[in-house]
Amino acid sequence: MRLATWNVNSVRLRLEQLKQVGEQLRPDVLCLQETKVVDELFPRDALAEMGYAHVAICGMKGYNGVAIASRLPLEGVHNPRWCGREDCRHLVATVGGVEVHCLYVPAGGDIPDPEVNDKFAHKLAFLDEVTAWFSRESNAGRPMALLGDLNIAPLETDVWSHKQLLKVVSHTPVEVAKLAELQASLDWVDAVRHFVPPSEKLYTWWSYRAADWAKADRGRRLDHIWVTPSLTSRLAGFEIMKATRSFTPPSDHVPVMVELS
């Protein structure tokens, strides 16, 4: 079973690109973030034509939004809400015996100080609530996968310059520590780093601000796939579809896929 994640940055704007992603990666389950569309206008028919007859959605107009599109039936669909907000950032469904979590962590704004930046305070609170929730699930024992734009690049090799980004939102020590707590909540295994050693640079996001993103290559690894320990032995491969960053118009994120045997 192939599981993929992509911050699509408007699902309706990138339907043709989604088709290309489906043809190349051939995911059985595709988790999307920033769909930016209310549920009534979500392009279900277009996804069905691509082979994804089963779709769970949680969307809002113009902002955020998550979706799980699957070739296999979805069961137990629900959408947890965090920090008292209805901002459509988390969707859960069981597919092929695996509980899949599509998660979109808040970006956090530009200033890494919760005292002066409400967006950063929200990001930290969001991570705390999700971590506590998963910690309460620790005795469940069921196989789980977490996919999404977590908006944090945890390792020094997950950013183009560790020193220059230490005070930049997405790589600050407090965010990295919060993400580590979330990962420890269920002893999540970083599925891509299972194949790529931490010594190697690895990115999934390149800023729109770069005149030549490929030449500058100032990337960050913000998009992640984690699995609970019982699924580690089933990890069979991965792919990061970097070519999508050159699509027109591009998302600043690229799809990430792992395969379970």
ABEGO torsion letter per residue (X at the ends): XBBBBBBAGEAAAAAAAAAAAAAAAGBABBBBBGAGBBAAABBAAAAAAAGBABBBBBBBBGBEEBBBBBABBBBGBBBBBBGGBBAGABBBBBBGGBBBBBBBBBAGEABBBAAABAAAAAAAAAAAAAAAAAAAAAAAGBBBBBBEBAGBBABAAABABAAAAAABBGABAAAAAAAAAAAAAAGBBBAAAAABBAABBBBABBBAABABAAAAGBBBBABBBBBBAAAAAABAEBBBBAAAAABOBBBABBBBBBBBX
